Amino acid sequence: MVLGQRPAVTTAMRHARRSYVIPASAQTSDDSPDEATLAILKPDLLANPFTVASILDEIHSHNITISRRKQVHWTWAQAGEFYSEHRERFFYQRLLGYMTSGPILALELRAPQVIARWRQLIGSTHPARMRINNPTCLRAKWGLTDTRNSFHGSDSSESAAREIAFVFSSLKT
Ligand SMILES: Nc1ncnc2c1ncn2[C@@H]1O[C@H](COP(=O)(O)OP(=O)(O)OP(=O)(O)O)[C@@H](O)[C@H]1O
């Protein structure tokens, strides 16, 4: 191109400019600011890369941004600290055995009201009940048992901040 001379605007360039416009279908009508939550894909899901890919696609299809991701294999102590509020519950040892049985994929999700929306997408704790009451939720589709329920989602903004710091702080994991 000769210096000082403007390039001709080609059809391809017009198309490239248009592609920066976010399609109406991808825009959210919710004007509330983004919030963040911690999602975890638990070890049974990580055993199959195609399962993980399909779940990540489903997350994107809901206009939820994955702002950070980290695959990690927790030690018993790390899982114990993350779930310390359940220390006295009957399923605690079983839960730690599950969460240390293989790598997990931790995701920081961002979108308006994403804490509630992610928990709605995964459904409540018990997969067998979800298969009856909410068959399209993720735990109904992928969860195995009450403990091996395949997903985690922070339950409040305070938990989300604490859990995101726990997972993404290099000092802890
Ligand atoms: N009644 C139960 N029997 C067996 N395991 C359980 C039971 N309740 C909870 N768990 C296990 O402990 C995890 C943490 O329990 P919690 O009550 O916080 O459930 P949740 O909010 O549905 O799940 P999460 O915190 O992982 O998103 C559950 O995800 C599940 O793996």
The ligand as an SDF file (V2000), in Angstrom:
LIG
                    3D

 31 33  0  0  0  0  0  0  0  0999 V2000
  -27.2270  -35.9690   52.1250 N   0  0  0  0  0  0  0  0  0  0  0  0
  -26.0510  -36.1020   51.4840 C   0  0  0  0  0  0  0  0  0  0  0  0
  -25.5610  -37.3310   51.2200 N   0  0  0  0  0  0  0  0  0  0  0  0
  -24.3890  -37.4890   50.6060 C   0  0  0  0  0  0  0  0  0  0  0  0
  -23.6050  -36.4730   50.1700 N   0  0  0  0  0  0  0  0  0  0  0  0
  -24.0540  -35.2210   50.3710 C   0  0  0  0  0  0  0  0  0  0  0  0
  -25.2970  -34.9720   51.0360 C   0  0  0  0  0  0  0  0  0  0  0  0
  -25.4770  -33.6290   51.1010 N   0  0  0  0  0  0  0  0  0  0  0  0
  -24.4120  -33.0720   50.4980 C   0  0  0  0  0  0  0  0  0  0  0  0
  -23.5480  -34.0120   50.0510 N   0  0  0  0  0  0  0  0  0  0  0  0
  -22.2730  -33.7770   49.3370 C   0  0  0  0  0  0  0  0  0  0  0  0
  -21.6210  -32.6600   49.9090 O   0  0  0  0  0  0  0  0  0  0  0  0
  -21.5270  -31.5860   48.9440 C   0  0  0  0  0  0  0  0  0  0  0  0
  -21.6860  -30.2770   49.6650 C   0  0  0  0  0  0  0  0  0  0  0  0
  -22.9470  -30.2550   50.2770 O   0  0  0  0  0  0  0  0  0  0  0  0
  -23.8950  -28.9760   50.2070 P   0  0  0  0  0  0  0  0  0  0  0  0
  -24.9560  -29.1570   51.2380 O   0  0  0  0  0  0  0  0  0  0  0  0
  -23.0600  -27.7390   50.2270 O   0  0  0  0  0  0  0  0  0  0  0  0
  -24.5690  -29.2410   48.7830 O   0  0  0  0  0  0  0  0  0  0  0  0
  -24.8090  -28.3390   47.5260 P   0  0  0  0  0  0  0  0  0  0  0  0
  -24.9390  -26.9010   47.9210 O   0  0  0  0  0  0  0  0  0  0  0  0
  -25.8990  -28.9620   46.7360 O   0  0  0  0  0  0  0  0  0  0  0  0
  -23.4780  -28.6330   46.7420 O   0  0  0  0  0  0  0  0  0  0  0  0
  -22.1790  -27.7720   46.5020 P   0  0  0  0  0  0  0  0  0  0  0  0
  -21.8710  -27.0110   47.7860 O   0  0  0  0  0  0  0  0  0  0  0  0
  -21.1300  -28.8300   46.1690 O   0  0  0  0  0  0  0  0  0  0  0  0
  -22.5270  -26.9000   45.3450 O   0  0  0  0  0  0  0  0  0  0  0  0
  -22.6330  -31.9160   47.9280 C   0  0  0  0  0  0  0  0  0  0  0  0
  -22.4250  -31.3170   46.6710 O   0  0  0  0  0  0  0  0  0  0  0  0
  -22.5250  -33.4260   47.8750 C   0  0  0  0  0  0  0  0  0  0  0  0
  -21.4060  -33.8410   47.0980 O   0  0  0  0  0  0  0  0  0  0  0  0
  1  2  1  0
  2  3  1  0
  2  7  2  0
  3  4  2  0
  4  5  1  0
  5  6  2  0
  6  7  1  0
  6 10  1  0
  7  8  1  0
  8  9  2  0
  9 10  1  0
 10 11  1  0
 11 12  1  0
 11 30  1  0
 12 13  1  0
 13 14  1  0
 13 28  1  0
 14 15  1  0
 15 16  1  0
 16 17  2  0
 16 18  1  0
 16 19  1  0
 19 20  1  0
 20 21  2  0
 20 22  1  0
 20 23  1  0
 23 24  1  0
 24 25  2  0
 24 26  1  0
 24 27  1  0
 28 29  1  0
 28 30  1  0
 30 31  1  0
M  END
$$$$
